[in-house]
Amino acid sequence: THQDEFWECSVCTFPNRQSETHCKGCGNAQPGGNSSSYNSKPQAPSAVQSSAAPSYSTMNDINSHMASISLGTGTYPNGINMMSSSAPPPPPSSSSTSGTMKVHIPAGMRSGQKLKVRSPAGDEVVKTIPNQSEWSYEIDGRPYFRLQFGPSQTAAASTASPAMSAASTMKVHIPNGMGPGQRIKVRSPTGSEVVKTIPNQSEWSYEIDGRPFFRMAFGDESNAANYSYSTTLSTPPPPHSTTWREFHTRASSRYNPPPIGMKPVQHVPRGVSSITPNGRHKSLLIGINYTGTRAALRGCINDAKNMQTLLLKNGFPNDGSHMLMLTDERHRGSEYQPNASNIMKAMSWLMKDAQKGDVLFFHFSGHGGQVPDKTGHEADGFNETLIPLDHTRAGQISDDVLWGSLVYNLPEGARLTALMDMCHSGTGLDLPYDYNVNTRRWTEDVNPAHSRGDVVLFSGCEDSQTSADVQGYSGAGGAMTLAFTKAYQQCSSSTYHEFLSVVKRELRKKRHSQRPQLTSSQQFDASSRIFSLGHDNGGITSMIEPNHNPQVGRQKRRHVRPARQGFGRAGGGNDLFGLGIAAVGAALFADALF
């Protein structure tokens, strides 16, 4: 390809074919008459021209020259030395080491697909098309997104020129076998060695040969980079020391709701490095068969024991200070019965001494219900509830109480994974973000309840659905718990999106109509973030998402009228009300206390 077939954009220096009327890099119109910056026709030398002006015969020559310009060295096409005092000023952007460019999205392509892009510096990189919310549109309707680019040097080029700006970015190639959340040592152009966390795959780019890399800010770094110091703990905290027996005797079951209104808190932008766990694991498992009642179930205690087995394989200790199981087995003592008082105390025990880096797990298998929401917060007019063993006396525990007990109290930098296998469990923890596995996007609740911790809920069905109690190969159990444990055994350390897809597939294979849900307190890239309970047999660390919410508390954007109380659908395995026990008049646990 000869140089006279191209013209260089004066805005972003992108080389364009002469037939193109607008720059493919930034959309700038081709100047009339003198558009080619790389014209090979003979020119009479001027007083400041070098007699050894460079010639360009290939695109590689052009790209090499453009790279030298971006680093502040070399000569312009007319032979003028960039550092010469007699040289005229450089083109507007030829000395810039970073900026943005338009990337038009070809017809038929969509979010999540990969696209090869040539940067103004001549690098060919593969970028993932972002969500449509980040798209812009030309006047003619063509969609595009903005791509940020930086200098073309790599991490290996640690002996960068002193003339380079102290605030810029560099490429960091990702070694084979390493993935998001792992740490690598990098030498910056200033000569300092730093340890960086490999970001989510959505932030990776790719060389022509397929090697992945990401951009690292150095010098006067971006806001996101400024938070990297807090991703690890200098001194791991000691193990939990308060046993359930000790806690149970002196703890109160009274619910203390969070303060009303929103309050500002420290937060970081999305894309900041994940937080490394401190090694402490704590879990609460609840399984209720309601033995001896008209609403008896068969598999909920089995669910709790199966989850216990899975957690023990993934770094969760089985002692009185780190793991608690409540079941309605007759041979167990009164402090282990899953009545309303013990459940409230157990949630307080789970949250006790929680701090940054902790990894917690909450599992409930039993009956779930719905009652009218009198506060006007719920989009469907219902509060979702879990049903304790003594519900006829103590009432039901609403999602408002669960959010105030488990979610709001979790500190920033700690993670809670929850699995709720019960009817109407879709938004069982009132988390503000609901993940759509088809669009790969999060939807915020109408009246969101924000918090600082990293809480993720896998629920057995949508709010309007019931969950099944089934007979499996290893005995009776909840359909969601069985699918969850089988999916984790099949594809541990998969992404959240992949894991949820496998759970859905397992439920469909058994012909269950219930649709599992994924809700979260923080938005994150579910297609790249790895889901891991703790440390599995492969040693994969379960990373923690930092807080991205600028305010915490319950936000009321519009009032929703309370829904009319109904009854569960016939045939719902875990549906307490479908078995004839009326929900009308059943008190909420919080109401029963005051």
C-alpha positions as CSV (number, residue, x, y, z in Angstrom):
1,T,0.0,0.0,0.0
2,H,1.6,3.3,-1.1
3,Q,1.5,6.4,1.1
4,D,-0.2,8.6,-1.6
5,E,-3.3,6.5,-1.1
6,F,-3.8,7.9,2.4
7,W,-4.5,11.2,4.2
8,E,-3.7,11.8,7.9
9,C,-6.4,13.3,10.1
10,S,-5.2,16.6,11.7
11,V,-7.3,15.8,14.8
12,C,-6.4,12.2,15.8
13,T,-3.6,11.5,13.2
14,F,-5.5,8.4,12.0
15,P,-4.4,7.3,8.4
16,N,-7.4,7.2,6.1
17,R,-7.7,6.2,2.5
18,Q,-8.1,9.0,0.0
19,S,-11.5,7.7,-0.9
20,E,-12.8,8.2,2.6
21,T,-14.4,11.6,3.1
22,H,-14.4,11.4,6.9
23,C,-11.8,10.1,9.4
24,K,-12.5,6.6,10.5
25,G,-10.8,7.4,13.8
26,C,-12.8,10.5,15.0
27,G,-15.2,11.4,12.2
28,N,-13.4,14.6,11.2
29,A,-14.1,15.7,7.6
30,Q,-11.2,15.3,5.1
31,P,-9.7,18.7,4.3
32,G,-10.1,19.8,0.7
33,G,-7.1,20.1,-1.6
34,N,-4.3,19.3,0.9
35,S,-5.5,16.4,2.9
36,S,-2.6,14.0,2.4
37,S,0.0,14.4,5.1
38,Y,1.9,11.5,3.5
39,N,2.1,12.7,0.0
40,S,5.0,11.1,-1.9
41,K,5.1,13.5,-4.8
42,P,8.4,15.4,-5.0
43,Q,8.5,18.7,-3.2
44,A,11.0,21.6,-3.4
45,P,13.0,21.6,-0.1
46,S,12.4,24.6,2.1
47,A,14.8,26.4,4.4
48,V,13.9,24.2,7.3
49,Q,13.5,20.9,5.4
50,S,15.9,18.1,5.8
51,S,17.4,16.7,2.6
52,A,17.0,13.3,4.2
53,A,13.2,13.5,4.5
54,P,11.7,10.0,5.3
55,S,9.9,8.0,2.7
56,Y,7.0,5.7,3.4
57,S,6.2,2.7,1.3
58,T,4.0,0.6,3.6
59,M,1.4,1.1,6.3
60,N,4.0,-0.3,8.8
61,D,6.3,2.6,7.9
62,I,3.4,5.0,8.6
63,N,2.5,3.3,11.8
64,S,6.1,3.3,13.0
65,H,6.4,7.0,12.3
66,M,3.1,7.7,14.1
67,A,4.3,5.8,17.1
68,S,7.6,7.8,17.2
69,I,5.5,11.0,17.1
70,S,3.3,9.9,20.0
71,L,6.4,9.3,22.1
72,G,7.8,12.8,21.4
73,T,10.7,11.7,19.2
74,G,11.5,11.5,15.5
75,T,10.6,13.8,12.7
76,Y,7.5,15.1,10.9
77,P,6.8,13.9,7.3
78,N,8.5,17.0,6.0
79,G,11.8,16.1,7.7
80,I,11.5,18.7,10.6
81,N,13.0,17.5,13.9
82,M,10.4,17.6,16.6
83,M,12.8,18.9,19.2
84,S,14.3,21.6,16.9
85,S,13.8,25.2,18.0
86,S,13.4,26.3,14.5
87,A,10.6,23.8,13.7
88,P,7.0,25.1,13.4
89,P,4.5,23.9,16.0
90,P,3.4,20.3,15.7
91,P,-0.1,19.3,14.5
92,P,-2.8,19.7,17.2
93,S,-2.8,16.1,18.5
94,S,0.4,14.5,17.2
95,S,2.2,14.9,20.5
96,S,-0.7,13.7,22.6
97,T,-0.1,10.4,24.4
98,S,-3.8,9.7,25.1
99,G,-7.3,10.5,24.0
100,T,-10.5,9.0,22.6
101,M,-11.7,8.0,19.2
102,K,-15.0,7.0,17.7
103,V,-15.5,3.3,16.9
104,H,-18.4,2.7,14.6
105,I,-20.4,-0.5,15.3
106,P,-20.9,-2.6,12.1
107,A,-24.5,-3.4,11.2
108,G,-25.6,-6.7,12.8
109,M,-23.1,-6.6,15.7
110,R,-24.3,-6.1,19.3
111,S,-23.0,-5.6,22.9
112,G,-20.5,-8.2,24.1
113,Q,-19.2,-9.1,20.6
114,K,-15.5,-8.3,19.8
115,L,-14.3,-5.9,17.2
116,K,-10.8,-5.3,15.7
117,V,-9.8,-1.6,15.9
118,R,-6.8,0.3,14.7
119,S,-5.8,3.1,17.1
120,P,-4.3,6.4,16.0
121,A,-0.9,5.1,17.1
122,G,-1.2,2.3,14.7
123,D,-1.9,-0.5,17.2
124,E,-4.5,-3.1,16.2
125,V,-6.5,-4.1,19.2
126,V,-9.6,-6.2,19.8
127,K,-12.3,-4.5,21.9
128,T,-15.5,-5.7,23.3
129,I,-18.6,-3.7,22.1
130,P,-20.0,-2.1,25.3
131,N,-23.6,-2.1,26.5
132,Q,-26.0,0.0,24.4
133,S,-26.3,2.5,27.2
134,E,-22.7,3.6,26.3
135,W,-23.5,3.9,22.6
136,S,-23.8,7.2,20.7
137,Y,-25.3,7.8,17.3
138,E,-24.4,9.8,14.2
139,I,-27.0,12.1,12.5
140,D,-27.6,9.3,10.0
141,G,-28.3,6.8,12.9
142,R,-25.0,4.9,12.8
143,P,-24.1,3.8,16.3
144,Y,-20.6,4.2,17.7
145,F,-18.8,4.2,21.1
146,R,-15.8,6.1,22.3
147,L,-12.5,4.2,22.7
148,Q,-9.8,5.5,25.0
149,F,-6.3,5.0,23.8
150,G,-2.9,5.7,25.1
151,P,0.8,5.4,24.1
152,S,1.9,2.3,22.3
153,Q,4.6,1.3,24.7
154,T,4.2,-2.0,26.6
155,A,5.1,-3.0,30.1
156,A,8.4,-4.4,28.9
157,A,9.4,-0.9,27.7
158,S,10.4,0.2,31.2
159,T,13.2,2.4,30.0
160,A,10.8,5.0,28.6
161,S,12.1,8.4,27.5
162,P,12.3,11.1,30.2
163,A,10.5,13.4,27.9
164,M,7.3,11.3,28.4
165,S,4.6,12.7,30.6
166,A,4.6,11.5,34.2
167,A,0.9,10.9,33.9
168,S,-0.1,8.5,31.2
169,T,-1.0,4.8,30.6
170,M,0.9,1.7,29.5
171,K,0.2,-1.7,28.2
172,V,0.5,-4.6,30.6
173,H,0.4,-8.0,29.0
174,I,-1.3,-10.8,30.9
175,P,0.8,-14.0,31.3
176,N,-0.7,-17.3,30.1
177,G,-2.8,-19.0,32.8
178,M,-3.5,-15.8,34.8
179,G,-7.0,-14.3,35.1
180,P,-9.1,-11.5,36.7
181,G,-8.3,-10.8,40.3
182,Q,-4.8,-12.2,40.3
183,R,-1.8,-10.0,40.9
184,I,1.3,-9.3,38.8
185,K,4.4,-7.2,39.3
186,V,4.9,-4.4,36.7
187,R,7.7,-2.0,36.2
188,S,6.3,1.5,35.2
189,P,8.1,3.8,32.7
190,T,9.4,5.8,35.7
191,G,11.3,2.8,36.9
192,S,9.2,1.9,39.9
193,E,7.9,-1.6,40.5
194,V,4.2,-1.9,41.4
195,V,1.9,-4.8,42.0
196,K,-1.4,-4.6,40.0
197,T,-4.6,-6.6,40.1
198,I,-5.6,-8.0,36.7
199,P,-9.0,-6.4,35.9
200,N,-12.2,-8.0,34.7
201,Q,-12.1,-9.4,31.2
202,S,-14.4,-6.7,29.9
203,E,-11.4,-4.3,30.3
204,W,-8.9,-6.5,28.4
205,S,-7.7,-5.8,24.9
206,Y,-6.0,-8.1,22.5
207,E,-3.0,-7.9,20.2
208,I,-3.2,-9.2,16.6
209,D,-1.6,-12.5,17.7
210,G,-4.3,-12.9,20.4
211,R,-2.2,-11.9,23.5
212,P,-4.4,-10.2,26.1
213,F,-3.4,-6.9,27.8
214,F,-4.9,-4.1,29.8
215,R,-4.0,-0.4,30.2
216,M,-2.4,0.6,33.5
217,A,-2.4,4.3,34.6
218,F,0.8,5.6,36.1
219,G,1.9,9.0,37.4
220,D,-1.1,11.2,38.1
221,E,-3.4,8.2,37.9
222,S,-7.1,8.1,37.4
223,N,-9.6,8.1,40.3
224,A,-10.0,4.3,39.9
225,A,-6.3,3.7,40.2
226,N,-6.1,5.8,43.3
227,Y,-8.1,3.2,45.2
228,S,-5.9,0.2,44.5
229,Y,-4.1,0.7,47.8
230,S,-7.1,-0.6,49.7
231,T,-7.6,-3.9,47.9
232,T,-5.5,-5.9,50.3
233,L,-5.1,-6.0,54.1
234,S,-1.7,-5.6,55.6
235,T,-2.5,-7.8,58.6
236,P,-5.1,-10.6,58.4
237,P,-7.7,-10.5,61.3
238,P,-7.8,-13.3,63.8
239,P,-10.5,-16.1,63.3
240,H,-14.0,-15.6,64.7
241,S,-14.1,-16.5,68.4
242,T,-17.7,-16.1,69.4
243,T,-19.5,-19.5,69.4
244,W,-23.3,-19.8,68.7
245,R,-23.9,-21.2,72.2
246,E,-22.2,-18.2,73.8
247,F,-23.9,-15.7,71.6
248,H,-27.4,-17.3,71.9
249,T,-27.6,-17.0,75.6
250,R,-27.1,-13.2,75.7
251,A,-28.2,-12.0,72.3
252,S,-31.5,-10.2,71.7
253,S,-34.0,-11.2,68.9
254,R,-35.3,-7.6,68.7
255,Y,-35.0,-6.1,65.3
256,N,-33.5,-2.6,65.1
257,P,-34.3,-1.2,61.7
258,P,-31.7,1.0,59.8
259,P,-32.2,4.8,60.0
260,I,-34.7,6.3,57.6
261,G,-33.4,8.1,54.5
262,M,-30.2,8.1,52.4
263,K,-26.7,9.1,53.6
264,P,-23.6,9.7,51.5
265,V,-20.7,7.2,51.9
266,Q,-17.3,6.7,50.5
267,H,-17.4,4.8,47.2
268,V,-15.3,4.0,44.2
269,P,-16.1,3.9,40.4
270,R,-16.8,0.6,38.7
271,G,-13.7,-1.1,37.3
272,V,-11.6,-0.5,40.5
273,S,-9.6,-3.6,41.5
274,S,-11.5,-6.2,43.5
275,I,-10.7,-6.7,47.2
276,T,-8.8,-9.8,48.2
277,P,-10.5,-11.9,51.0
278,N,-8.7,-12.0,54.3
279,G,-9.2,-15.8,54.7
280,R,-12.1,-15.7,57.2
281,H,-15.3,-17.6,56.3
282,K,-18.6,-17.7,58.1
283,S,-21.9,-19.3,57.2
284,L,-25.5,-19.7,58.4
285,L,-27.6,-22.5,57.0
286,I,-31.4,-22.9,57.7
287,G,-33.5,-25.9,56.7
288,I,-37.1,-26.3,57.8
289,N,-39.3,-29.3,57.0
290,Y,-42.2,-28.2,59.2
291,T,-42.5,-31.8,60.4
292,G,-46.0,-32.7,61.8
293,T,-47.8,-29.8,60.1
294,R,-50.2,-29.7,57.2
295,A,-47.5,-27.9,55.3
296,A,-44.7,-30.4,55.8
297,L,-41.8,-30.6,53.4
298,R,-39.4,-33.4,52.7
299,G,-36.1,-32.0,51.5
300,C,-35.2,-28.7,53.3
301,I,-33.1,-30.3,56.0
302,N,-31.3,-32.3,53.3
303,D,-30.7,-29.0,51.5
304,A,-29.0,-27.5,54.5
305,K,-26.7,-30.5,54.9
306,N,-25.9,-30.6,51.2
307,M,-24.9,-27.0,51.3
308,Q,-22.8,-27.6,54.4
309,T,-20.9,-30.4,52.5
310,L,-20.3,-28.0,49.6
311,L,-19.0,-25.2,51.8
312,L,-16.7,-27.5,53.7
313,K,-15.0,-28.2,50.4
314,N,-14.5,-24.5,49.8
315,G,-12.8,-23.1,52.8
316,F,-15.6,-22.8,55.3
317,P,-14.7,-24.2,58.7
318,N,-17.2,-26.4,60.6
319,D,-17.0,-25.1,64.2
320,G,-19.3,-23.2,66.5
321,S,-17.6,-19.9,65.7
322,H,-17.7,-20.1,61.9
323,M,-20.7,-22.3,60.8
324,L,-24.2,-22.5,62.2
325,M,-27.0,-24.8,61.0
326,L,-30.6,-24.5,62.2
327,T,-33.0,-27.4,61.4
328,D,-36.2,-28.7,62.9
329,E,-34.8,-32.1,63.8
330,R,-36.2,-33.3,67.1
331,H,-32.9,-34.6,68.5
332,R,-31.3,-31.1,68.3
333,G,-31.5,-28.7,71.2
334,S,-33.8,-25.7,71.4
335,E,-31.1,-23.2,70.4
336,Y,-30.8,-25.0,67.0
337,Q,-34.5,-24.9,66.2
338,P,-35.3,-22.5,63.3
339,N,-38.0,-20.5,65.1
340,A,-38.3,-16.7,64.5
341,S,-36.3,-15.7,67.6
342,N,-33.4,-18.1,66.8
343,I,-33.3,-17.0,63.1
344,M,-33.1,-13.3,64.1
345,K,-30.3,-14.1,66.6
346,A,-28.5,-16.2,64.1
347,M,-28.5,-13.4,61.5
348,S,-27.0,-11.1,64.2
349,W,-24.4,-13.8,64.9
350,L,-23.5,-14.0,61.2
351,M,-22.9,-10.3,61.1
352,K,-21.0,-10.0,64.4
353,D,-17.5,-8.7,63.9
354,A,-17.8,-8.7,60.1
355,Q,-15.1,-6.6,58.5
356,K,-13.3,-5.9,55.3
357,G,-12.2,-9.1,53.5
358,D,-14.7,-11.4,55.2
359,V,-16.6,-14.0,53.1
360,L,-20.0,-14.9,54.4
361,F,-22.7,-17.3,53.2
362,F,-26.4,-17.5,54.0
363,H,-28.8,-20.3,52.9
364,F,-32.5,-20.8,53.6
365,S,-34.6,-23.7,52.4
366,G,-38.2,-23.8,53.5
367,H,-41.5,-22.0,52.9
368,G,-41.7,-18.5,51.5
369,G,-44.7,-16.2,51.3
370,Q,-46.0,-12.7,50.4
371,V,-47.8,-10.1,52.4
372,P,-49.1,-6.6,51.3
373,D,-46.4,-3.9,51.5
374,K,-47.8,-1.0,53.5
375,T,-44.8,1.2,53.0
376,G,-45.3,1.7,49.3
377,H,-41.7,0.6,48.4
378,E,-42.3,-2.7,46.7
379,A,-42.8,-2.6,42.9
380,D,-45.3,-5.4,43.0
381,G,-47.0,-4.2,46.2
382,F,-45.9,-7.3,48.1
383,N,-43.2,-7.9,50.8
384,E,-41.6,-11.3,50.2
385,T,-41.2,-13.3,53.5
386,L,-39.6,-16.4,54.8
387,I,-41.6,-18.6,57.1
388,P,-40.1,-19.6,60.5
389,L,-41.1,-22.8,62.3
390,D,-43.3,-21.0,64.7
391,H,-44.9,-18.7,62.1
392,T,-48.4,-19.1,63.5
393,R,-47.3,-17.5,66.8
394,A,-44.4,-15.2,65.8
395,G,-45.4,-14.3,62.2
396,Q,-43.3,-14.2,59.1
397,I,-39.9,-12.5,58.5
398,S,-40.1,-9.9,55.7
399,D,-37.6,-9.0,53.1
400,D,-37.4,-5.5,54.8
401,V,-36.2,-7.2,58.0
402,L,-33.8,-9.5,56.1
403,W,-32.3,-6.4,54.3
404,G,-31.9,-4.5,57.5
405,S,-30.3,-7.5,59.3
406,L,-28.1,-9.0,56.6
407,V,-27.5,-6.5,53.9
408,Y,-27.4,-3.0,55.4
409,N,-25.1,-4.0,58.3
410,L,-22.5,-5.7,56.1
411,P,-19.4,-3.4,55.9
412,E,-17.8,-2.2,52.7
413,G,-15.2,-4.7,51.5
414,A,-17.0,-7.8,52.9
415,R,-19.0,-10.3,50.8
416,L,-22.2,-12.2,51.5
417,T,-23.4,-14.8,49.1
418,A,-27.0,-16.0,49.7
419,L,-29.1,-18.8,48.4
420,M,-32.8,-18.8,49.1
421,D,-34.7,-21.9,48.0
422,M,-38.3,-21.0,48.7
423,C,-41.4,-19.6,47.0
424,H,-41.5,-15.9,46.0
425,S,-37.8,-15.6,46.7
426,G,-36.9,-13.5,43.7
427,T,-36.1,-10.3,45.6
428,G,-35.9,-12.0,49.0
429,L,-33.2,-9.7,50.3
430,D,-34.5,-6.5,48.7
431,L,-31.2,-6.0,46.7
432,P,-31.4,-3.1,44.3
433,Y,-30.0,-4.7,41.1
434,D,-31.6,-7.5,39.2
435,Y,-29.5,-9.3,36.5
436,N,-31.1,-10.3,33.1
437,V,-29.2,-13.3,31.8
438,N,-30.5,-12.7,28.2
439,T,-29.5,-9.1,27.9
440,R,-26.5,-9.4,30.3
441,R,-27.6,-6.1,32.0
442,W,-28.6,-5.0,35.5
443,T,-32.0,-3.3,36.1
444,E,-32.3,-1.1,39.2
445,D,-35.4,-1.4,41.4
446,V,-38.0,1.3,41.3
447,N,-37.4,2.1,44.9
448,P,-33.8,0.8,45.5
449,A,-32.3,-0.1,48.9
450,H,-28.5,0.6,48.6
451,S,-25.8,-0.6,51.0
452,R,-22.0,-0.7,51.1
453,G,-21.2,-4.4,51.2
454,D,-20.9,-6.9,48.4
455,V,-24.1,-9.0,48.6
456,V,-25.3,-11.4,45.9
457,L,-28.5,-13.5,46.1
458,F,-29.3,-16.6,44.1
459,S,-33.0,-17.2,44.5
460,G,-35.0,-20.2,43.4
461,C,-37.7,-18.4,41.5
462,E,-39.3,-15.0,40.6
463,D,-41.3,-13.1,43.2
464,S,-44.5,-14.3,41.6
465,Q,-43.5,-18.0,41.3
466,T,-43.3,-21.0,43.5
467,S,-40.3,-23.4,44.1
468,A,-40.5,-27.1,44.0
469,D,-39.6,-29.7,46.7
470,V,-38.5,-32.7,44.6
471,Q,-37.1,-36.2,44.9
472,G,-33.5,-36.4,43.6
473,Y,-31.0,-39.2,43.3
474,S,-29.6,-38.5,46.7
475,G,-33.0,-38.0,48.4
476,A,-35.5,-35.2,48.6
477,G,-34.5,-31.6,48.3
478,G,-35.4,-28.2,46.9
479,A,-35.1,-28.0,43.2
480,M,-32.9,-24.8,43.4
481,T,-30.5,-26.2,45.9
482,L,-30.0,-29.4,44.0
483,A,-29.4,-27.4,40.8
484,F,-27.1,-25.0,42.5
485,T,-24.9,-27.7,44.1
486,K,-24.8,-29.7,40.9
487,A,-23.9,-26.6,38.8
488,Y,-21.1,-25.7,41.1
489,Q,-19.6,-29.2,41.0
490,Q,-19.7,-29.1,37.2
491,C,-18.3,-25.6,36.6
492,S,-16.7,-24.1,39.7
493,S,-14.8,-20.9,39.1
494,S,-17.0,-20.0,36.1
495,T,-18.3,-16.4,35.7
496,Y,-21.6,-15.4,37.4
497,H,-23.3,-15.3,34.0
498,E,-22.1,-18.8,33.1
499,F,-23.0,-20.2,36.5
500,L,-26.5,-18.8,36.5
501,S,-27.0,-20.1,33.0
502,V,-26.0,-23.6,34.1
503,V,-28.4,-23.5,37.1
504,K,-31.2,-22.5,34.7
505,R,-30.3,-25.3,32.4
506,E,-30.3,-27.8,35.3
507,L,-33.8,-26.7,36.3
508,R,-35.1,-26.9,32.7
509,K,-33.7,-30.5,32.4
510,K,-35.9,-31.5,35.3
511,R,-38.8,-29.7,33.6
512,H,-39.2,-27.2,36.5
513,S,-41.0,-24.0,35.4
514,Q,-39.4,-21.8,38.1
515,R,-36.8,-19.3,36.9
516,P,-33.8,-18.6,39.2
517,Q,-32.8,-15.0,39.8
518,L,-29.6,-13.2,40.5
519,T,-29.8,-9.9,42.4
520,S,-27.0,-7.8,43.9
521,S,-26.1,-4.9,46.1
522,Q,-23.4,-3.8,43.6
523,Q,-23.4,-3.6,39.8
524,F,-20.5,-5.7,38.3
525,D,-19.6,-7.4,35.0
526,A,-21.3,-10.8,35.4
527,S,-19.7,-12.0,32.2
528,S,-16.2,-11.6,33.5
529,R,-16.4,-11.7,37.3
530,I,-15.5,-15.2,38.6
531,F,-18.1,-16.9,41.0
532,S,-16.4,-18.9,43.7
533,L,-17.8,-19.7,47.2
534,G,-14.4,-19.5,48.9
535,H,-11.3,-21.5,47.9
536,D,-12.2,-24.5,45.8
537,N,-10.0,-27.4,45.1
538,G,-8.2,-25.4,42.4
539,G,-7.3,-22.6,44.8
540,I,-9.3,-19.9,43.1
541,T,-9.9,-16.9,45.4
542,S,-13.4,-15.5,45.7
543,M,-12.8,-11.7,45.1
544,I,-14.9,-9.0,46.7
545,E,-16.5,-6.1,44.9
546,P,-15.9,-2.7,46.5
547,N,-18.7,-0.3,47.1
548,H,-19.9,1.7,44.1
549,N,-23.0,3.3,45.7
550,P,-22.5,7.0,46.6
551,Q,-25.4,6.8,49.0
552,V,-26.9,4.1,51.2
553,G,-30.4,3.6,52.6
554,R,-33.9,3.1,51.2
555,Q,-34.8,5.5,48.4
556,K,-38.4,6.1,47.6
557,R,-38.9,7.5,44.1
558,R,-42.6,6.7,43.8
559,H,-45.3,5.2,46.0
560,V,-46.7,1.8,45.1
561,R,-50.2,0.8,46.4
562,P,-50.2,-2.3,48.5
563,A,-51.3,-5.4,46.6
564,R,-54.3,-7.5,47.6
565,Q,-53.4,-10.6,49.6
566,G,-53.9,-13.9,47.7
567,F,-53.1,-17.5,48.1
568,G,-50.2,-19.6,46.7
569,R,-50.6,-21.4,43.4
570,A,-51.7,-25.0,43.4
571,G,-48.9,-27.5,42.9
572,G,-46.1,-25.2,44.3
573,G,-43.9,-27.6,46.3
574,N,-42.6,-25.1,48.8
575,D,-45.7,-22.9,48.9
576,L,-47.0,-22.8,52.4
577,F,-50.2,-21.0,51.4
578,G,-50.9,-23.4,48.5
579,L,-51.4,-26.1,51.1
580,G,-54.3,-24.4,52.7
581,I,-52.9,-22.2,55.4
582,A,-54.2,-18.7,54.8
583,A,-51.8,-15.8,54.5
584,V,-54.5,-13.2,55.3
585,G,-53.9,-12.0,58.9
586,A,-50.5,-13.6,59.3
587,A,-48.4,-11.0,61.1
588,L,-45.0,-9.9,60.0
589,F,-42.2,-10.7,62.5
590,A,-41.3,-7.1,62.9
591,D,-44.9,-6.2,63.6
592,A,-45.2,-9.0,66.1
593,L,-42.3,-7.6,68.1
594,F,-43.7,-4.1,68.7
